[in-house]
Amino acid sequence: MPRPGDILHYTAYRFPNGKTRNKYFVVLHRNPCLVLITTSQDHRFGATPRPGCDRSKGVFYLPAGSHRTFPKPTFIELTRIFELEDMDLIRAKLKSGRITKKPGFDAKLLRDLLECLAGFREDISDEHWDLIFGRRTPAPDDLQALQDKFNRHRC
């Protein structure tokens, strides 16, 4: 089953808008299967960035050939986390070949990607954040707001 850092090639992935394309995904979490989508369409991101994290463009950039799964320059989009089907469906698609596992990221590249992703906290739901990074510690302002809410509703 997919693990964080694995790369999945999904044949005829169906997007929410109904379009289908062959896509590569980088796995962030196992169950539910949370992934980031990749693209080699550099025209969407302007000038070629430096390798690695580019917060201004919302991507993690892998130059051509820097990872054996990606022969073309590849952008990992950080502002949209996809939740793939349940694990039984993924298992069936792996067995049928509709999804194939490709060589994944080593520990350092996965760590670099996650550090970059952490910079997009406002784009990540609390549920996904907790699954990827562990439970978040409430900020002092969050605790104060909770205390104020509690005190307003006391008789």
C-alpha positions as a Markdown table, in Angstrom:
| # | Residue | x | y | z |
|---|---|---|---|---|
| 1 | Met | 0.0 | 0.0 | 0.0 |
| 2 | Pro | 1.1 | 3.6 | -0.6 |
| 3 | Arg | 3.3 | 5.2 | 2.0 |
| 4 | Pro | 4.4 | 8.8 | 2.4 |
| 5 | Gly | 7.0 | 9.6 | -0.3 |
| 6 | Asp | 5.7 | 7.0 | -2.7 |
| 7 | Ile | 4.8 | 8.2 | -6.2 |
| 8 | Leu | 1.7 | 6.9 | -7.8 |
| 9 | His | 1.0 | 7.0 | -11.6 |
| 10 | Tyr | -2.7 | 7.0 | -12.1 |
| 11 | Thr | -4.0 | 6.1 | -15.5 |
| 12 | Ala | -7.1 | 8.1 | -16.5 |
| 13 | Tyr | -7.5 | 10.0 | -13.2 |
| 14 | Arg | -10.9 | 11.7 | -13.1 |
| 15 | Phe | -10.8 | 15.2 | -11.8 |
| 16 | Pro | -13.8 | 16.7 | -9.9 |
| 17 | Asn | -14.6 | 18.7 | -13.1 |
| 18 | Gly | -15.0 | 15.3 | -15.0 |
| 19 | Lys | -11.9 | 15.6 | -17.1 |
| 20 | Thr | -9.5 | 12.6 | -17.1 |
| 21 | Arg | -5.7 | 12.5 | -17.5 |
| 22 | Asn | -2.8 | 10.4 | -16.7 |
| 23 | Lys | -1.3 | 11.9 | -13.6 |
| 24 | Tyr | 1.5 | 11.4 | -11.1 |
| 25 | Phe | 0.8 | 11.9 | -7.4 |
| 26 | Val | 3.2 | 12.2 | -4.4 |
| 27 | Val | 1.8 | 10.4 | -1.3 |
| 28 | Leu | 1.7 | 12.4 | 1.9 |
| 29 | His | -0.4 | 10.1 | 4.1 |
| 30 | Arg | -1.4 | 6.5 | 3.9 |
| 31 | Asn | -5.1 | 6.1 | 5.0 |
| 32 | Pro | -6.8 | 8.2 | 4.0 |
| 33 | Cys | -4.5 | 8.5 | 1.0 |
| 34 | Leu | -3.6 | 12.1 | 0.8 |
| 35 | Val | -1.5 | 13.2 | -2.2 |
| 36 | Leu | -0.1 | 16.2 | -4.1 |
| 37 | Ile | -0.5 | 16.4 | -7.8 |
| 38 | Thr | 2.4 | 17.0 | -10.2 |
| 39 | Thr | 2.6 | 18.7 | -13.6 |
| 40 | Ser | 5.3 | 19.3 | -16.1 |
| 41 | Gln | 3.4 | 22.2 | -17.7 |
| 42 | Asp | 5.9 | 24.9 | -16.8 |
| 43 | His | 3.9 | 27.7 | -18.6 |
| 44 | Arg | 1.6 | 27.8 | -15.6 |
| 45 | Phe | 4.4 | 28.9 | -13.3 |
| 46 | Gly | 6.4 | 31.5 | -15.2 |
| 47 | Ala | 10.2 | 31.5 | -15.2 |
| 48 | Thr | 11.8 | 28.2 | -14.1 |
| 49 | Pro | 12.4 | 28.4 | -10.4 |
| 50 | Arg | 15.4 | 27.1 | -8.4 |
| 51 | Pro | 15.1 | 23.4 | -7.5 |
| 52 | Gly | 13.1 | 22.7 | -4.4 |
| 53 | Cys | 10.6 | 25.0 | -2.6 |
| 54 | Asp | 9.2 | 28.0 | -4.4 |
| 55 | Arg | 6.7 | 29.5 | -2.0 |
| 56 | Ser | 6.0 | 32.4 | -4.3 |
| 57 | Lys | 4.6 | 30.0 | -6.9 |
| 58 | Gly | 3.2 | 27.4 | -4.5 |
| 59 | Val | 5.3 | 24.6 | -5.9 |
| 60 | Phe | 8.1 | 22.3 | -5.1 |
| 61 | Tyr | 10.3 | 22.1 | -8.3 |
| 62 | Leu | 12.2 | 19.1 | -9.6 |
| 63 | Pro | 14.5 | 19.9 | -12.6 |
| 64 | Ala | 14.5 | 17.4 | -15.5 |
| 65 | Gly | 16.2 | 14.2 | -14.5 |
| 66 | Ser | 16.8 | 15.1 | -10.9 |
| 67 | His | 14.5 | 12.3 | -9.8 |
| 68 | Arg | 14.3 | 9.0 | -11.8 |
| 69 | Thr | 10.5 | 9.0 | -12.0 |
| 70 | Phe | 10.4 | 12.5 | -13.5 |
| 71 | Pro | 12.4 | 12.8 | -16.8 |
| 72 | Lys | 10.8 | 16.2 | -17.5 |
| 73 | Pro | 10.9 | 19.3 | -15.2 |
| 74 | Thr | 8.2 | 18.7 | -12.7 |
| 75 | Phe | 6.2 | 20.9 | -10.4 |
| 76 | Ile | 4.5 | 19.5 | -7.3 |
| 77 | Glu | 1.6 | 21.7 | -6.5 |
| 78 | Leu | 1.4 | 22.5 | -2.8 |
| 79 | Thr | -1.8 | 24.4 | -2.5 |
| 80 | Arg | -4.2 | 21.5 | -3.3 |
| 81 | Ile | -4.2 | 18.3 | -1.4 |
| 82 | Phe | -6.2 | 15.5 | -3.0 |
| 83 | Glu | -7.8 | 12.6 | -1.0 |
| 84 | Leu | -7.8 | 9.6 | -3.2 |
| 85 | Glu | -10.4 | 6.8 | -3.0 |
| 86 | Asp | -10.6 | 4.5 | 0.0 |
| 87 | Met | -7.9 | 1.9 | 0.4 |
| 88 | Asp | -9.9 | -1.0 | -1.0 |
| 89 | Leu | -10.4 | 0.8 | -4.3 |
| 90 | Ile | -6.7 | 1.9 | -4.4 |
| 91 | Arg | -5.7 | -1.7 | -3.7 |
| 92 | Ala | -7.9 | -2.9 | -6.6 |
| 93 | Lys | -6.5 | -0.3 | -9.0 |
| 94 | Leu | -3.0 | -1.2 | -8.0 |
| 95 | Lys | -3.8 | -4.8 | -8.7 |
| 96 | Ser | -5.4 | -4.0 | -12.1 |
| 97 | Gly | -2.5 | -1.7 | -13.1 |
| 98 | Arg | -4.6 | 1.4 | -13.3 |
| 99 | Ile | -2.5 | 2.8 | -10.5 |
| 100 | Thr | 1.2 | 1.9 | -10.5 |
| 101 | Lys | 3.8 | 2.7 | -7.9 |
| 102 | Lys | 6.9 | 4.4 | -9.2 |
| 103 | Pro | 10.3 | 5.0 | -7.5 |
| 104 | Gly | 9.5 | 7.3 | -4.6 |
| 105 | Phe | 11.3 | 10.0 | -2.7 |
| 106 | Asp | 14.1 | 9.3 | -0.3 |
| 107 | Ala | 13.9 | 10.5 | 3.3 |
| 108 | Lys | 15.7 | 13.8 | 2.6 |
| 109 | Leu | 13.6 | 14.8 | -0.4 |
| 110 | Leu | 10.4 | 13.9 | 1.5 |
| 111 | Arg | 11.5 | 16.0 | 4.5 |
| 112 | Asp | 12.3 | 19.0 | 2.2 |
| 113 | Leu | 8.9 | 18.7 | 0.5 |
| 114 | Leu | 7.1 | 18.5 | 3.9 |
| 115 | Glu | 9.0 | 21.5 | 5.2 |
| 116 | Cys | 8.0 | 23.5 | 2.1 |
| 117 | Leu | 4.3 | 22.3 | 2.4 |
| 118 | Ala | 4.2 | 23.4 | 6.0 |
| 119 | Gly | 4.6 | 27.0 | 4.7 |
| 120 | Phe | 1.1 | 26.7 | 3.2 |
| 121 | Arg | -0.7 | 26.1 | 6.5 |
| 122 | Glu | -3.6 | 28.5 | 5.5 |
| 123 | Asp | -4.3 | 26.3 | 2.4 |
| 124 | Ile | -4.5 | 23.0 | 4.3 |
| 125 | Ser | -7.6 | 21.9 | 6.2 |
| 126 | Asp | -7.1 | 21.2 | 10.0 |
| 127 | Glu | -8.0 | 17.5 | 9.3 |
| 128 | His | -5.4 | 17.1 | 6.6 |
| 129 | Trp | -2.8 | 19.1 | 8.6 |
| 130 | Asp | -3.3 | 16.8 | 11.6 |
| 131 | Leu | -2.9 | 13.7 | 9.5 |
| 132 | Ile | 0.3 | 14.9 | 7.7 |
| 133 | Phe | 2.0 | 16.8 | 10.5 |
| 134 | Gly | 0.4 | 15.5 | 13.7 |
| 135 | Arg | -2.1 | 17.3 | 15.9 |
| 136 | Arg | -1.5 | 21.0 | 16.0 |
| 137 | Thr | -1.0 | 22.7 | 19.2 |
| 138 | Pro | -3.6 | 25.4 | 19.7 |
| 139 | Ala | -2.2 | 28.9 | 19.5 |
| 140 | Pro | -2.7 | 31.2 | 22.5 |
| 141 | Asp | -5.3 | 33.2 | 20.6 |
| 142 | Asp | -7.2 | 30.0 | 19.8 |
| 143 | Leu | -7.3 | 29.1 | 23.5 |
| 144 | Gln | -8.4 | 32.6 | 24.5 |
| 145 | Ala | -11.2 | 32.5 | 21.9 |
| 146 | Leu | -12.4 | 29.2 | 23.2 |
| 147 | Gln | -12.3 | 30.5 | 26.8 |
| 148 | Asp | -14.3 | 33.6 | 25.8 |
| 149 | Lys | -16.9 | 31.5 | 24.0 |
| 150 | Phe | -17.2 | 29.2 | 27.0 |
| 151 | Asn | -17.6 | 32.2 | 29.4 |
| 152 | Arg | -20.3 | 33.8 | 27.1 |
| 153 | His | -22.5 | 30.7 | 27.3 |
| 154 | Arg | -22.2 | 30.2 | 31.1 |
| 155 | Cys | -25.3 | 31.0 | 33.2 |
